[in-house]
Amino acid sequence: MVALEGWMEALEGRMEEKLGRYTPLCIAFGCMVGFCLILGGHAGQSRVTAKLGQTVALQCSYDAAYYGRLAVCWGRGPIPNSGCNDEVLRATGGGEVSRLSERYRLAGDQGRGDVSLTIVGLQDSDAGVYGCRVDIPGWFNDHIHETSLTVVPDTPRPVTLQVGKVTEKTITVHWTPGPDGGRPIKGYRIDYSLRLFASNIVGRSAPSNVVTVTTPEAAPEGPPLDVQLEALTPRSIKITWK
């Protein structure tokens, strides 16, 4: 009996080293014989934080050199006992892929076992738990991996600045906003090198392109004084001085 218990402990140790996290179901017949089924297969967990509008890859891989190409599914929420919850993508061992949206892709090298889920153009609604299941042959062998995705807003992208009407003492500039980083733009700031910044609750964007302006020649009366900025439209201003 002591030798049998030692053998079982050694077996569980070897299987844990090979499979990672698992759930044992042990059934004993009388006091003499026991065996153990391994449920759940290899499992992993990770956390990913990415910004709105970006493209993110949620990692999942297996030993394709050993198993060959296998079927895989990705779903929303915790991984169930079989399949995937709220499935967003499924690929067969033959390479056929079905997906909920074109935003979900398998961009890795599937021939090497990289079945990471790529999500393009992150939205607020993409935040949450994602589950990957690789159908490993045999009982309770599936490789499963859960990823918790957090989506955060970003600063605005730089605006494109253009010069409009120019006179001896006035300059009118116009701009085209870039992406707002997932939060409404609250205002703009211009500096005297004629660069424009957009800002939202997250922070300020990188500067726009630099605009160089040469006004028509006029007899100088001294350095520019009383520089004024006048808003003409939500996307243009007029700069004057004396």
C-alpha positions as semicolon CSV with decimal commas, in nm:
position;residue;x (nm);y (nm);z (nm)
1;M;0,000;0,000;0,000
2;V;0,286;0,241;0,084
3;A;0,455;0,163;-0,248
4;L;0,126;0,227;-0,437
5;E;0,077;0,565;-0,267
6;G;0,435;0,661;-0,351
7;W;0,381;0,564;-0,716
8;M;0,062;0,775;-0,732
9;E;0,238;1,080;-0,585
10;A;0,522;1,046;-0,834
11;L;0,271;1,013;-1,122
12;E;0,083;1,326;-1,014
13;G;0,411;1,515;-0,985
14;R;0,517;1,422;-1,339
15;M;0,175;1,511;-1,481
16;E;0,169;1,845;-1,300
17;E;0,512;1,929;-1,440
18;K;0,389;1,845;-1,791
19;L;0,039;1,994;-1,782
20;G;0,062;2,286;-1,540
21;R;-0,256;2,363;-1,345
22;Y;-0,511;2,079;-1,333
23;T;-0,795;1,943;-1,126
24;P;-0,755;1,583;-1,002
25;L;-1,055;1,352;-0,966
26;C;-0,951;1,052;-0,758
27;I;-1,174;0,747;-0,720
28;A;-1,089;0,468;-0,479
29;F;-1,227;0,116;-0,493
30;G;-1,212;-0,030;-0,142
31;C;-0,878;0,043;0,025
32;M;-0,647;-0,110;-0,231
33;V;-0,686;0,039;-0,577
34;G;-0,693;0,405;-0,685
35;F;-0,658;0,598;-1,002
36;C;-0,671;0,963;-1,097
37;L;-0,818;1,141;-1,396
38;I;-0,674;1,475;-1,493
39;L;-0,939;1,733;-1,582
40;G;-0,893;2,070;-1,750
41;G;-0,558;2,032;-1,925
42;H;-0,289;2,300;-1,926
43;A;-0,420;2,642;-1,820
44;G;-0,279;2,992;-1,791
45;Q;-0,394;3,342;-1,704
46;S;-0,269;3,688;-1,797
47;R;-0,366;4,056;-1,789
48;V;-0,331;4,304;-2,075
49;T;-0,388;4,682;-2,077
50;A;-0,418;4,864;-2,412
51;K;-0,539;5,202;-2,536
52;L;-0,855;5,283;-2,730
53;G;-0,810;5,263;-3,105
54;Q;-0,498;5,049;-3,087
55;T;-0,447;4,692;-3,206
56;V;-0,375;4,435;-2,935
57;A;-0,274;4,067;-2,939
58;L;-0,399;3,833;-2,663
59;Q;-0,145;3,553;-2,631
60;C;-0,222;3,182;-2,672
61;S;0,006;2,911;-2,812
62;Y;0,073;2,536;-2,809
63;D;0,334;2,289;-2,934
64;A;0,240;2,261;-3,301
65;A;0,566;2,080;-3,380
66;Y;0,442;1,792;-3,160
67;Y;0,065;1,799;-3,221
68;G;0,042;1,953;-3,568
69;R;-0,219;2,217;-3,647
70;L;-0,521;2,193;-3,416
71;A;-0,863;2,353;-3,385
72;V;-0,890;2,657;-3,156
73;C;-1,168;2,882;-3,033
74;W;-1,172;3,224;-2,862
75;G;-1,466;3,347;-2,657
76;R;-1,577;3,617;-2,413
77;G;-1,591;3,533;-2,043
78;P;-1,446;3,248;-1,835
79;I;-1,367;2,923;-2,016
80;P;-1,642;2,657;-1,972
81;N;-1,587;2,282;-1,942
82;S;-1,600;2,251;-2,321
83;G;-1,586;2,493;-2,611
84;C;-1,581;2,872;-2,562
85;N;-1,840;3,112;-2,418
86;D;-1,977;3,383;-2,652
87;E;-1,744;3,269;-2,929
88;V;-1,576;3,547;-3,129
89;L;-1,344;3,332;-3,343
90;R;-1,292;2,966;-3,434
91;A;-1,026;2,806;-3,653
92;T;-1,012;2,444;-3,766
93;G;-0,696;2,240;-3,791
94;G;-0,721;2,284;-4,165
95;G;-0,697;2,661;-4,138
96;E;-1,061;2,760;-4,200
97;V;-1,153;3,058;-3,980
98;S;-1,496;3,187;-3,876
99;R;-1,527;3,508;-3,675
100;L;-1,785;3,736;-3,522
101;S;-1,622;4,044;-3,680
102;E;-1,334;4,128;-3,912
103;R;-1,179;4,303;-3,610
104;Y;-1,090;3,958;-3,470
105;R;-0,793;3,789;-3,637
106;L;-0,532;3,518;-3,595
107;A;-0,225;3,715;-3,705
108;G;0,041;3,483;-3,560
109;D;0,217;3,187;-3,724
110;Q;-0,038;2,909;-3,676
111;G;0,207;2,658;-3,820
112;R;0,422;2,721;-3,512
113;G;0,125;2,704;-3,275
114;D;0,071;3,079;-3,231
115;V;-0,308;3,120;-3,208
116;S;-0,306;3,458;-3,032
117;L;-0,618;3,667;-3,085
118;T;-0,557;4,006;-3,251
119;I;-0,826;4,272;-3,195
120;V;-0,810;4,571;-3,431
121;G;-0,932;4,920;-3,335
122;L;-1,000;4,868;-2,965
123;Q;-1,331;4,997;-2,829
124;D;-1,455;5,045;-2,473
125;S;-1,683;4,743;-2,516
126;D;-1,382;4,517;-2,587
127;A;-1,275;4,522;-2,221
128;G;-1,328;4,200;-2,028
129;V;-1,216;3,837;-2,003
130;Y;-1,125;3,635;-2,312
131;G;-1,075;3,258;-2,319
132;C;-0,866;3,052;-2,563
133;R;-0,913;2,676;-2,600
134;V;-0,691;2,454;-2,816
135;D;-0,843;2,111;-2,886
136;I;-0,559;1,878;-2,781
137;P;-0,633;1,511;-2,872
138;G;-0,725;1,282;-2,583
139;W;-0,935;1,310;-2,270
140;F;-0,924;1,637;-2,075
141;N;-0,606;1,751;-2,255
142;D;-0,722;2,086;-2,400
143;H;-0,488;2,381;-2,362
144;I;-0,680;2,675;-2,215
145;H;-0,573;3,031;-2,142
146;E;-0,768;3,326;-1,999
147;T;-0,675;3,691;-2,057
148;S;-0,826;3,991;-1,877
149;L;-0,822;4,290;-2,115
150;T;-0,842;4,647;-1,982
151;V;-0,906;4,926;-2,233
152;V;-0,804;5,281;-2,140
153;P;-0,840;5,615;-2,326
154;D;-0,546;5,790;-2,492
155;T;-0,442;6,150;-2,559
156;P;-0,562;6,299;-2,890
157;R;-0,354;6,250;-3,203
158;P;-0,182;6,560;-3,348
159;V;-0,393;6,798;-3,556
160;T;-0,305;6,912;-3,910
161;L;-0,248;7,288;-3,921
162;Q;-0,289;7,508;-4,231
163;V;-0,245;7,879;-4,295
164;G;-0,533;8,081;-4,438
165;K;-0,534;8,455;-4,507
166;V;-0,218;8,650;-4,427
167;T;-0,190;9,030;-4,411
168;E;0,073;9,266;-4,277
169;K;-0,050;9,223;-3,921
170;T;-0,286;8,926;-3,921
171;I;-0,264;8,554;-3,985
172;T;-0,560;8,316;-4,007
173;V;-0,494;7,947;-3,946
174;H;-0,721;7,644;-3,985
175;W;-0,680;7,288;-3,857
176;T;-0,817;6,939;-3,898
177;P;-0,842;6,734;-3,575
178;G;-0,697;6,384;-3,558
179;P;-0,849;6,095;-3,361
180;D;-0,961;6,211;-3,015
181;G;-0,815;5,914;-2,823
182;G;-1,159;5,788;-2,727
183;R;-1,266;6,092;-2,525
184;P;-1,409;6,426;-2,653
185;I;-1,158;6,704;-2,718
186;K;-1,208;6,978;-2,461
187;G;-0,997;7,250;-2,618
188;Y;-0,693;7,356;-2,819
189;R;-0,373;7,537;-2,731
190;I;-0,152;7,721;-2,980
191;D;0,203;7,838;-2,924
192;Y;0,390;8,113;-3,103
193;S;0,580;7,878;-3,331
194;L;0,238;7,807;-3,484
195;R;0,195;7,455;-3,356
196;L;-0,140;7,335;-3,226
197;F;-0,219;7,089;-2,947
198;A;-0,546;6,907;-2,878
199;S;-0,640;6,805;-2,524
200;N;-0,897;6,581;-2,356
201;I;-0,945;6,454;-2,000
202;V;-0,650;6,218;-2,043
203;G;-0,397;6,482;-2,147
204;R;-0,250;6,681;-2,432
205;S;-0,157;6,552;-2,778
206;A;0,181;6,572;-2,942
207;P;0,227;6,899;-3,138
208;S;0,089;6,946;-3,488
209;N;0,308;7,019;-3,785
210;V;0,495;7,351;-3,757
211;V;0,366;7,625;-3,986
212;T;0,606;7,894;-4,107
213;V;0,444;8,217;-4,224
214;T;0,599;8,523;-4,386
215;T;0,382;8,833;-4,384
216;P;0,399;9,098;-4,662
217;E;0,674;9,349;-4,610
218;A;0,595;9,668;-4,424
219;A;0,802;9,940;-4,258
220;P;0,874;9,816;-3,903
221;E;0,734;10,025;-3,625
222;G;0,895;9,817;-3,348
223;P;0,852;9,467;-3,206
224;P;0,506;9,305;-3,232
225;L;0,285;9,421;-2,944
226;D;-0,054;9,322;-2,806
227;V;-0,072;8,986;-2,983
228;Q;-0,438;8,875;-2,996
229;L;-0,602;8,543;-3,084
230;E;-0,959;8,550;-3,216
231;A;-1,163;8,232;-3,264
232;L;-1,335;8,238;-3,604
233;T;-1,479;7,884;-3,607
234;P;-1,428;7,573;-3,391
235;R;-1,135;7,493;-3,620
236;S;-0,979;7,829;-3,710
237;I;-0,837;8,134;-3,537
238;K;-0,711;8,477;-3,636
239;I;-0,384;8,614;-3,494
240;T;-0,333;8,993;-3,484
241;W;-0,071;9,225;-3,342
242;K;0,024;9,595;-3,335
